[in-house]
Amino acid sequence: MSQYQIAIIVGSLRKDSINRKLAQALIKLGPSEFSFKQLEIGDLPLYNQDQDANQAASVVRLKNEVRAASGVIFVTPEYNRSIPGVLKNALDNASRPYGDSAWTGKPAGVLGASIGTIGTALAQQHLRNCLAYLDAPTMGQPEVFIQVKEGFFDEAGNITSADTVRFLQGWMDRYVLWVKRHAE
């Protein structure tokens, strides 16, 4: 039975996003005591401080799902050398109003994939900066900057490289320890 529920937030809205595929592949590497739930961020309104006292139902839902989670994994693409706007919007919505952040104390893991050679390195750095401010302890190592080329995923969405699967298993094993160390 699952003792730890992990929220997964994919920074891309695209149905066939390589980061969504990476998130699905990563879920398969988790231990049986961990369950994973991908959270919806595409239905959030643009953050507007005027709405802090009366947050939209989608914002309340996201905050409740994050609060219920033992940890959060962010799987994000890189847009224009930073995080996608939809991901920043989710961070902002769930952290407001000031003093009512859902992110506080949530052990976070950050990774991402891109067709580019730096594999989301700059987006991840920007995300880590945001998470530091939001008081979400973020695992520093190992870093995961994946370049996806033709054939990286098979038709079923599995990663075809055994070396990459082993590397991601090592990341997951470290993340499991990270969550257990920080779980309340």
Protein Blocks (a to p, Z undefined) as FASTA:
>chain_A
ZZbdcddddfbfbfklcklmmmmmmmmmpcfkbccddddfklpccddfklmmmccfklmm
mmmmmmmpgbdcdddddeehiacfklmmmmmmmmpcehiafkgopacddddddfbfnlom
lmmmmmmmmmmmnopacdfbdcddddddehkacfkopafblklmmmmmmmmmmmmmmmmm
mpZZ
